[in-house]
């Protein structure tokens, strides 16, 4: 197994780096890419789903991004200690009827010594919004460095 830098224990700089790397991967909407940062036996809680292992996480992400269209995500470091990071996030997307949502949430992450995420616990709430109320405006993919984060947007 390769090392996924940065590795624990995290300091502020490496925790922020890990958060941005996760945001970038998720904004790719590529399950093959995203699952590579999780341990083979990763344990998740995402809303009321409990994927276990990379194969179930891959299936979960494939289904997610087939339903959450035009997905754009911003993550922000909340806290860190040792091999754990807490994140708050928001993402915007629309469904197949073109109803837009902003989904807000918190994640708790735990990493192994090689820097792979072994646990991810997410709590998420969806807020229907009008298309005119969207705040995440960049081409699909990585959020540009100059685009404001959650705090700057007041979210």
N, C-alpha and C positions, 0 to 999 in steps of 0.2 A: 504494500500500500504506500503510495506516495504521500509526502507531507503536504498539507494544505495550509500554506502560510496565510496570515500569521497564526501562530499556535498559542495556546494558553501557557502560562497565565497572561491575561490581557491587561494592558495599560490603556489609558484613554485613547492614545493614538492608534493602537492596534485594534481596539474594540470598534472605533469609528471606521477603520479600514475594513474590518470584517463585515460591518453593517452595509457599507457601500457596495462591497463585492456581492453580497446577497441581493441587494436591491438591483444591481446591474444584471445579475443572472436571472432573477424573476422577470425583469422587464424584457428579457429576450423571449419569454414565453416558449422556451425550448425545454421540454421535460428531460430530454437526453442530457442537456447541459446541467440543468438544475440538480438532478439526482446525484451527480458526481461529487457533490460536497457533503453528502450524508453517508453515515456508516451503512454497511449492508443490512444491519439489524435495527436501523433507526426506528424510534417510536415517536409517533405524532398524535396530537389532538388538534383537529381543525374543525371548529364549530362542533357538530355532533358526529364527526367521522374520526376514526382512529386507525389510520393507515400504519402498517408495520412493515418495515423493510423497503428497500429501494423499488422493488417491483410494484408494490401497492402504492407507494408515493408517486411513481411514474404514471400509473393508471389514474390516480387522483388528479394530478396536474394536467394530464391530457384532457380529461373530462372538464376540469375547471376552465381551461382556456378555450374550449370549444363552446362554452356557454357565456363566459365573461369576455365580451368582445371589446376591442380597442382598449385593452387593459394597460393602465399606466399607474405605477406604484412609486411612492416615496416612503422610505424608512428613516427613522431617526433613533439614535442611541438614547436610551433612557437611563440605564445603569449597567454596571459590570462588576464582576468579582471573580477572580481566579479563572475558572473555565466556563463561566456563565455570563451571558449577555441578555439584557432585557431591552426590547425595542418597542417603540410605538410606530404605527404606520397608518397610511391611508392610501387607497387606490380608487381610481375611477374607471368605470366600464359601462357598457350597455348590453342589454339582453337582445334576443332576436326580434323583439317588438320595438326596438330602438328606445326603450326606457333607460335613462342614465341613472347610475347609482354612484355614491361615494361610500366606500366601505372603510370603516375605522376599526382599528384593533391594536392589540398588544400581543407580543410574542415573548416567550421565555425560551432561551436556547441553552443547551449544554453541549460542550465539545469534548472529544477525547484528546489525548496527548498529541495526536498527529494533526489536529486542527479540523477534523471532520465533525459535523453536527450529529450527535447521537440522540438528542431529544429536542423536540420542537412542540411547544404547547401554545396554541393561538386562540384568542377570543376575538370575535369579529361581529360587528353590527353594520347593517346596510341601511343607508339613507337614500331614498329616491330623490333625485335632483333633476331640474330642468337642464337641457343641454346648454342653455345660456349661463348656468351657474357653475359650469365646469371650471376648475382652476389649474388643471394639469394639461398644459398645451405644449407639447413637443412631438416630433415625429415618433412613431412607434420605435421602441428600442430603448437604449440607455438614456436616462435623464441627463440633459446637458448640465455641465458644472455651473453655468450661470443661471439655471432655473432655480427659483427659490425652493427651499425646503419647507417642511411642515411649520416650523416656528415662524419663519418669515411670512408664510401665507396666513398665519393666525389660525391654523388648524391644529 
